[in-house]
Amino acid sequence: MKVFTYSEARQNLSKLLLLAQNEEVEIRRKDGAVFSLISKKKEDKSPFDVPGIKTQATTQDILDAVRISRAR
């Protein structure tokens, strides 16, 4: 794990982000506060990949509703 001061982190943000892709990076402030920077893993799933729902509506019910809404 690499440790940077706040000032170093500000000056080398691009380097920090590259490092954080592979390991945790710590940023320490003068007041003693410590922050961890880690990269999130990219998800390969589509935002349209949503779980289905259970309903008693039939295909015909849905088609009828669409037909009615288009007739207006």
MODELLER restraints for C-alpha pairs under 7 A, 6 or more apart:
rsr = mdl.restraints
at = mdl.atoms
rsr.add(forms.Gaussian(group=physical.xy_distance, feature=features.Distance(at['CA:1:A'], at['CA:23:A']), mean=6.22, stdev=0.5))
rsr.add(forms.Gaussian(group=physical.xy_distance, feature=features.Distance(at['CA:1:A'], at['CA:24:A']), mean=5.41, stdev=0.5))
rsr.add(forms.Gaussian(group=physical.xy_distance, feature=features.Distance(at['CA:1:A'], at['CA:25:A']), mean=5.72, stdev=0.5))
rsr.add(forms.Gaussian(group=physical.xy_distance, feature=features.Distance(at['CA:2:A'], at['CA:25:A']), mean=5.06, stdev=0.5))
rsr.add(forms.Gaussian(group=physical.xy_distance, feature=features.Distance(at['CA:2:A'], at['CA:26:A']), mean=6.20, stdev=0.5))
rsr.add(forms.Gaussian(group=physical.xy_distance, feature=features.Distance(at['CA:3:A'], at['CA:25:A']), mean=5.97, stdev=0.5))
rsr.add(forms.Gaussian(group=physical.xy_distance, feature=features.Distance(at['CA:3:A'], at['CA:26:A']), mean=4.64, stdev=0.5))
rsr.add(forms.Gaussian(group=physical.xy_distance, feature=features.Distance(at['CA:3:A'], at['CA:27:A']), mean=5.91, stdev=0.5))
rsr.add(forms.Gaussian(group=physical.xy_distance, feature=features.Distance(at['CA:4:A'], at['CA:26:A']), mean=6.14, stdev=0.5))
rsr.add(forms.Gaussian(group=physical.xy_distance, feature=features.Distance(at['CA:4:A'], at['CA:27:A']), mean=4.92, stdev=0.5))
rsr.add(forms.Gaussian(group=physical.xy_distance, feature=features.Distance(at['CA:4:A'], at['CA:28:A']), mean=6.31, stdev=0.5))
rsr.add(forms.Gaussian(group=physical.xy_distance, feature=features.Distance(at['CA:5:A'], at['CA:27:A']), mean=5.51, stdev=0.5))
rsr.add(forms.Gaussian(group=physical.xy_distance, feature=features.Distance(at['CA:5:A'], at['CA:28:A']), mean=4.90, stdev=0.5))
rsr.add(forms.Gaussian(group=physical.xy_distance, feature=features.Distance(at['CA:5:A'], at['CA:29:A']), mean=6.05, stdev=0.5))
rsr.add(forms.Gaussian(group=physical.xy_distance, feature=features.Distance(at['CA:6:A'], at['CA:27:A']), mean=5.88, stdev=0.5))
rsr.add(forms.Gaussian(group=physical.xy_distance, feature=features.Distance(at['CA:6:A'], at['CA:28:A']), mean=5.77, stdev=0.5))
rsr.add(forms.Gaussian(group=physical.xy_distance, feature=features.Distance(at['CA:6:A'], at['CA:29:A']), mean=5.25, stdev=0.5))
rsr.add(forms.Gaussian(group=physical.xy_distance, feature=features.Distance(at['CA:9:A'], at['CA:16:A']), mean=6.83, stdev=0.5))
rsr.add(forms.Gaussian(group=physical.xy_distance, feature=features.Distance(at['CA:9:A'], at['CA:27:A']), mean=6.81, stdev=0.5))
rsr.add(forms.Gaussian(group=physical.xy_distance, feature=features.Distance(at['CA:20:A'], at['CA:37:A']), mean=6.25, stdev=0.5))
rsr.add(forms.Gaussian(group=physical.xy_distance, feature=features.Distance(at['CA:20:A'], at['CA:38:A']), mean=5.05, stdev=0.5))
rsr.add(forms.Gaussian(group=physical.xy_distance, feature=features.Distance(at['CA:20:A'], at['CA:39:A']), mean=5.57, stdev=0.5))
rsr.add(forms.Gaussian(group=physical.xy_distance, feature=features.Distance(at['CA:21:A'], at['CA:38:A']), mean=6.81, stdev=0.5))
rsr.add(forms.Gaussian(group=physical.xy_distance, feature=features.Distance(at['CA:21:A'], at['CA:39:A']), mean=5.15, stdev=0.5))
rsr.add(forms.Gaussian(group=physical.xy_distance, feature=features.Distance(at['CA:23:A'], at['CA:38:A']), mean=6.79, stdev=0.5))
rsr.add(forms.Gaussian(group=physical.xy_distance, feature=features.Distance(at['CA:24:A'], at['CA:36:A']), mean=6.64, stdev=0.5))
rsr.add(forms.Gaussian(group=physical.xy_distance, feature=features.Distance(at['CA:24:A'], at['CA:37:A']), mean=5.83, stdev=0.5))
rsr.add(forms.Gaussian(group=physical.xy_distance, feature=features.Distance(at['CA:24:A'], at['CA:38:A']), mean=5.02, stdev=0.5))
rsr.add(forms.Gaussian(group=physical.xy_distance, feature=features.Distance(at['CA:25:A'], at['CA:36:A']), mean=5.69, stdev=0.5))
rsr.add(forms.Gaussian(group=physical.xy_distance, feature=features.Distance(at['CA:25:A'], at['CA:37:A']), mean=5.01, stdev=0.5))
rsr.add(forms.Gaussian(group=physical.xy_distance, feature=features.Distance(at['CA:25:A'], at['CA:38:A']), mean=6.54, stdev=0.5))
rsr.add(forms.Gaussian(group=physical.xy_distance, feature=features.Distance(at['CA:26:A'], at['CA:34:A']), mean=6.75, stdev=0.5))
rsr.add(forms.Gaussian(group=physical.xy_distance, feature=features.Distance(at['CA:26:A'], at['CA:35:A']), mean=5.62, stdev=0.5))
rsr.add(forms.Gaussian(group=physical.xy_distance, feature=features.Distance(at['CA:26:A'], at['CA:36:A']), mean=4.60, stdev=0.5))
rsr.add(forms.Gaussian(group=physical.xy_distance, feature=features.Distance(at['CA:26:A'], at['CA:37:A']), mean=6.17, stdev=0.5))
rsr.add(forms.Gaussian(group=physical.xy_distance, feature=features.Distance(at['CA:27:A'], at['CA:34:A']), mean=5.71, stdev=0.5))
rsr.add(forms.Gaussian(group=physical.xy_distance, feature=features.Distance(at['CA:27:A'], at['CA:35:A']), mean=5.12, stdev=0.5))
rsr.add(forms.Gaussian(group=physical.xy_distance, feature=features.Distance(at['CA:27:A'], at['CA:36:A']), mean=6.36, stdev=0.5))
rsr.add(forms.Gaussian(group=physical.xy_distance, feature=features.Distance(at['CA:28:A'], at['CA:34:A']), mean=4.57, stdev=0.5))
rsr.add(forms.Gaussian(group=physical.xy_distance, feature=features.Distance(at['CA:28:A'], at['CA:35:A']), mean=6.48, stdev=0.5))
